[in-house]
């Protein structure tokens, strides 16, 4: 019987495994190794790790976790989780079954890019999803915000922190007039439909509109839709927030007893390594605390 099964081996799951390992708790981390940031060249904003390549970060994180013998890492996909009376049944794609007292969901999110020709070629190299992660590398360039919804307003304002040359492309979406007035103080707005993003070797060069106009841009931000990478939160009956994230308390507890969640899965903080790792640490502390409390309960 495992004390905890962690589903997902990103920074949240790995940091949780580290804390659980240091508590001597029998833990198994399941990692399919398909991270959301696999297109990212470098990760930023994490003190002592600024500019680290995601693969290097993961390699060193796994080395840290492997120092603690109570933690096992399995490169397997979890297919099914079932809650029984006092434990959880975890079944992998290979058919192996494990039992655990607690389950920590750290499966993260998946980006769904807008259906615009050429966006796949530049995503992760010159067009990104987070200005706090990649804004410094784009500073003072001719930038684009590509957003097909109301989030164009927020991101259009935000990107002016890194450049005074920002154009918001809404690809046909019509912003509210009041919001347009606010943005137009510092930002250009183009609401025409986009035909394609032009690039060379992953470097954005221009945005071609369906009306034939071509507008030079060096880099930018694209607003993606976010969906859960795995269905376990909903399948286990966890409350889902209006934003689509699994609802958790400050220590990662979901609304289902014994189920915890951390990292991007909750959509409660910006998607950054340092925040995901911190949430993993807090959730692990919550799990250890709950396991200790349960050991003092009087059996009837």
C-alpha positions in Angstrom: 0.0 0.0 0.0 1.4 3.4 -1.0 1.0 6.4 1.2 0.6 8.5 -1.9 0.4 8.1 -5.7 1.5 11.2 -7.6 0.1 11.4 -11.2 2.3 13.7 -13.2 6.0 14.4 -13.2 6.3 18.1 -13.9 7.7 20.6 -11.4 4.6 20.3 -9.2 4.7 16.5 -9.0 8.4 16.3 -8.6 8.6 18.8 -5.8 5.7 17.0 -4.1 7.7 13.8 -4.4 10.8 15.4 -2.9 8.8 16.6 0.2 7.1 13.3 0.6 10.4 11.5 0.2 12.0 13.7 2.9 9.1 12.7 5.1 9.8 9.0 4.5 6.4 8.4 2.9 6.1 5.5 0.5 5.3 7.3 -2.7 5.1 6.4 -6.4 5.2 9.1 -9.1 3.7 8.2 -12.5 5.1 10.2 -15.4 4.2 9.8 -19.0 6.8 12.4 -19.9 4.7 14.5 -22.2 5.2 18.0 -20.5 3.3 21.1 -21.5 6.5 23.0 -21.8 8.2 20.5 -24.2 8.3 23.2 -27.0 9.9 25.7 -24.6 13.6 26.5 -25.2 14.3 28.0 -21.8 12.3 28.6 -18.6 12.6 31.8 -16.6 11.6 33.5 -13.4 12.9 30.7 -11.0 15.7 32.0 -8.8 18.9 29.9 -9.3 17.2 28.3 -12.4 16.7 31.3 -14.6 17.2 30.3 -18.3 17.3 26.6 -17.5 16.3 24.2 -20.3 13.2 22.3 -19.2 14.8 18.9 -19.9 17.8 19.9 -17.7 15.5 21.1 -14.9 13.6 17.8 -15.0 16.8 15.8 -15.0 18.2 17.5 -11.9 14.8 17.4 -10.2 14.6 13.7 -10.7 18.1 13.3 -9.3 17.1 15.2 -6.2 14.0 12.9 -5.7 16.0 9.7 -6.3 18.1 10.4 -3.1 15.1 9.3 -1.0 14.5 5.5 -1.1 10.8 5.7 -0.2 10.0 7.3 -3.6 9.7 5.3 -6.8 9.3 6.9 -10.2 7.4 5.0 -12.9 7.4 6.1 -16.6 3.9 4.8 -17.2 0.6 6.3 -18.1 -2.2 6.0 -15.6 -5.4 5.0 -17.3 -7.9 4.8 -14.4 -8.3 5.8 -10.7 -11.0 4.4 -8.5 -11.8 5.4 -5.0 -12.6 2.5 -2.7 -13.6 2.6 1.0 -10.2 3.5 2.4 -7.8 3.6 -0.6 -7.5 4.4 -4.2 -7.0 1.8 -7.0 -4.6 3.1 -9.7 -4.4 1.2 -13.0 -1.7 1.9 -15.6 -1.9 1.5 -19.3 0.1 -1.7 -19.0 -2.6 -3.1 -16.7 -0.6 -3.0 -13.5 -2.7 -2.1 -10.4 -1.5 -0.1 -7.3 -3.2 0.9 -4.1 -2.6 4.2 -2.4 -4.0 6.0 0.7 -3.8 9.3 -1.1 -3.7 10.6 -4.7 -2.0 13.8 -5.8 -3.1 15.0 -9.2 -0.3 17.0 -10.9 -1.2 16.3 -14.5 -1.2 19.9 -15.6 -2.9 21.5 -18.6 -2.7 21.3 -22.4 -2.5 24.3 -24.6 -5.0 24.5 -27.5 -3.6 26.9 -30.1 -6.0 28.9 -32.4 -6.5 27.5 -35.8 -4.2 29.9 -37.6 -1.9 28.8 -40.4 1.7 29.1 -39.3 1.2 29.3 -35.5 2.6 25.9 -34.8 5.9 26.8 -36.5 6.5 29.8 -34.2 5.0 28.6 -30.9 7.7 28.2 -28.3 10.4 29.9 -30.3 9.3 33.4 -31.1 5.6 33.4 -30.0 4.8 32.4 -26.5 1.9 32.2 -24.0 3.3 34.0 -20.9 5.0 37.4 -20.9 6.5 36.8 -17.5 8.2 33.7 -18.8 9.5 35.2 -22.1 8.9 38.9 -22.1 12.5 39.9 -21.4 13.7 38.0 -24.5 11.1 40.0 -26.6 11.7 43.4 -25.1 11.8 46.5 -27.3 10.8 44.4 -30.4 7.8 44.8 -32.7 5.3 42.5 -30.8 2.0 40.9 -31.5 -0.8 39.8 -29.3 -2.9 37.2 -31.0 -6.2 36.8 -29.1 -9.6 35.8 -30.3 -11.5 36.7 -27.2 -11.8 39.2 -24.4 -8.4 38.3 -23.0 -7.0 40.5 -25.8 -7.7 43.5 -23.6 -5.6 42.3 -20.6 -2.7 40.9 -22.6 -2.6 43.9 -24.9 -2.1 46.2 -21.9 0.3 43.7 -20.2 2.7 43.4 -23.1 3.4 47.2 -23.1 5.6 46.5 -20.1 8.2 45.0 -22.4 7.7 47.0 -25.7 6.1 50.3 -26.8 5.4 48.7 -30.2 2.5 46.3 -29.6 -0.3 45.4 -32.0 -3.3 43.3 -30.8 -4.7 41.0 -33.5 -8.1 39.7 -32.7 -8.6 37.6 -35.8 -12.2 38.8 -36.3 -13.2 39.2 -32.7 -14.8 42.5 -31.9 -13.6 44.2 -28.7 -16.0 46.3 -26.6 -15.8 50.0 -27.6 -14.8 51.1 -24.1 -12.0 48.5 -23.9 -10.8 49.6 -27.4 -10.6 53.2 -26.2 -8.4 52.2 -23.3 -6.1 50.0 -25.4 -5.7 52.6 -28.2 -4.0 54.9 -25.8 -0.8 52.8 -26.2 -1.6 49.8 -28.5 -2.7 49.4 -32.1 -5.7 47.1 -32.7 -6.3 45.0 -35.8 -9.6 43.2 -35.9 -9.3 41.8 -39.5 -9.1 38.1 -40.0 -5.6 36.5 -40.1 -4.6 34.5 -43.1 -1.2 33.2 -41.8 1.8 33.9 -39.7 5.0 34.2 -41.7 8.2 32.9 -40.3 11.7 31.7 -41.0 13.2 28.8 -38.9 10.7 29.5 -36.1 11.2 33.2 -36.1 8.1 35.3 -36.7 8.6 37.8 -39.5 5.1 39.1 -40.3 1.4 38.5 -40.0 -0.6 38.3 -43.2 -4.2 39.3 -43.1 -7.0 38.0 -45.3 -7.4 41.5 -46.9 -3.8 41.0 -48.3 -2.1 43.4 -45.9 1.2 42.1 -44.3 2.3 43.5 -41.0 5.9 43.1 -39.8 6.2 41.6 -36.3 9.3 40.1 -34.5 7.7 38.1 -31.8 4.6 38.0 -29.6 2.1 36.3 -27.3 -0.7 34.0 -28.4 -3.7 33.3 -26.2 -4.3 29.6 -26.0 -7.3 27.7 -24.6 -6.4 25.6 -21.6 -7.8 22.1 -21.1 -7.1 19.5 -18.5 -4.4 17.0 -19.7 -6.1 14.2 -17.9 -9.7 13.6 -16.8 -9.0 12.3 -13.3 -10.2 15.3 -11.3 -13.7 15.2 -12.8 -13.8 11.4 -12.8 -13.1 11.3 -9.1 -15.9 13.8 -8.4 -13.7 16.9 -7.5 -15.3 20.2 -7.8 -14.2 22.1 -11.0 -14.0 25.9 -10.9 -15.6 28.1 -13.5 -12.2 28.5 -15.2 -12.0 24.7 -15.6 -9.5 24.0 -12.9 -9.7 21.6 -10.0 -10.8 23.5 -6.9 -8.3 23.2 -4.0 -7.5 24.7 -0.7 -4.2 26.2 0.4 -2.7 22.8 1.0 -3.9 21.3 -2.3 -6.9 19.4 -0.8 -9.7 18.9 -3.3 -13.4 18.5 -2.4 -12.9 14.7 -2.4 -11.3 13.3 0.7 -7.9 11.8 -0.1 -7.5 13.5 -3.4 -5.1 16.5 -3.8 -4.1 18.6 -6.7 -1.2 20.9 -7.5 0.4 22.9 -10.3 -1.4 24.1 -13.4 -4.3 21.7 -12.9 -6.0 24.2 -10.6 -5.5 27.2 -13.0 -5.2 29.3 -9.9 -1.7 30.9 -10.6 0.3 31.9 -13.7 1.9 28.9 -15.4 5.5 29.2 -14.1 7.9 26.5 -12.8 8.5 28.3 -9.5 4.7 28.5 -8.7 4.0 24.9 -9.8 6.9 23.7 -7.6 5.7 25.7 -4.7 2.2 24.3 -5.0 3.6 20.8 -5.1 5.5 21.4 -1.9 2.4 22.7 -0.2 0.3 19.8 -1.3 2.8 17.3 -0.1 2.9 19.1 3.3 -0.9 18.8 3.4 -0.7 15.1 2.6 1.9 14.4 5.3 -0.1 16.4 7.8 -3.3 14.5 7.0 -1.6 11.1 7.2 -0.2 12.0 10.6 -3.6 13.2 11.9 -5.3 10.1 10.7 -2.8 7.9 12.5 -4.0 9.4 15.8 -7.7 8.8 15.1 -9.3 6.4 17.6 -10.4 3.2 15.9 -14.0 2.2 16.6 
